[in-house]
């Protein structure tokens, strides 16, 4: 007889930050001059064209440390982030906006955001390689 495992994954509620211009995320927040991104905090983030009102994203990702992944990796390229490098090389980043949400279950949240994007648009976001 085979073994069965039932996974009951509860509801995840994401409280998104406002959409923030890529260029504004680039500004360091030391001294309160830039945008505050949660530090050493897990969560998910999305990137889209700021001038498009639709729901299509160009990237959806997750992280165990939102500030490090979003500001230092994705936007600045100070830490490794292959998607960030491709976006910075191939896009006019002045047209992009980013938002993030804190969750203690970033992998599950990312997987569901990817599933919803696929259901609505038929594919993962352009710069998202895996789910």
N, C-alpha and C positions, 0 to 999 in steps of 0.2 A: 504494500500500500504506500502511496506517495504521501509526503508531508505537506500540509497546507499551512500557509501563513496568511492571516488577514491583517492588512494594514488599513487602519482608519485614520486618515490624515485630516485633522480638524481645519477649521476655517482660519485663514490668514487675512488680516486686515492691514492694508498698506495706507499709511498717511503720507502722501506725496509732498515733497517740497514744491514750491512754485517752480515753473520752468525758468531756468536761469541761462542767460547767454553764455556760450562757451568762453568768450573773451572775459566775462566777469568772473568765471570760475578760475581763470588763469591768475588773477590777482591774489597774492598771498594775503591771508587774513590777520597776520600779526599786527597788532595795534588796532584791530577792528576795521581795517580799510577794505577788506574783501568780503567774500561770501563765506559764511560758516558752514562747513560740512562736518557731520558727526565724525569724531576721531576715535579710532579703535572700536568701532561699532559696526556690526554686520548689517548688511542690507542689499537692496537691489537698486539699479539705476537704468535710465533710458536716455537715448539720444535721438533727436528728431530735427528736421528742418524747422527753424523758428517761424518761417513765413508760410508754412503749411498748416492748415487748420485740422486736417485729418488725423486719424489715429495711427497711421503707419510710422514705424520707428526705423531708424537705420541701425541701431544697436540696442540690445537689452542684455545687461550683465548683472553679476552678483559679486559680493565681496565680504570678507570677514572684517575689513577695515575700509569703510566708505571713503574717508578723506584720502587715504593713501592710494586707493585704487582709482578714484575719480580724478582728483586734482593732480597727484604726482604721477600716476601711470597714464591714464586716458588723455588728460589735457596737456600736461607739461612734458611727458615722456621722460621724467626723471627716474622712474622705475619701470621695469619691463611690462609692456602691455601691447601685445601684437596688434590687437584691434585698434588701439589708440594710434599706433604708428601708421597703420593703413589709412585711418580716417584723416590724420594730419597731412599725409602725403597726397591723398586723392580728393579731398573736399575743401571747399572754401569754409573754413571753420567759423568765420564771422556770420554765417547763415545758420549755425547750429545752436540748439538749446539742450540743456541737460536737466534732469530732475532725479531725485533719489528718495528712497523710503527705507526706514529702519525696520528690520525684522530679525528675530532670532532664528528664523528658518529661511535663509536666503536661497538655498538650493531648491527647496520646494516652491518658493515664490517665483524664482526665475523660470523653473520648468513650466509652471502654470502660465506665466506671461508669454513664454515662447509658444505654448499650445494655443493660447487665444490669438496670438498674432498669426500663426499658421492657419487657424480656422478662418480668420477674417481676410487674410491676404494671400493664402496659398503657399506661403514660404516663411522661413525665418527672416528676420531683418537682414538687410544687405551685408552688414559687417559682423553678423553673429555666425560663428562657425559651427558651434555644437550646442546641444541642449543638455 
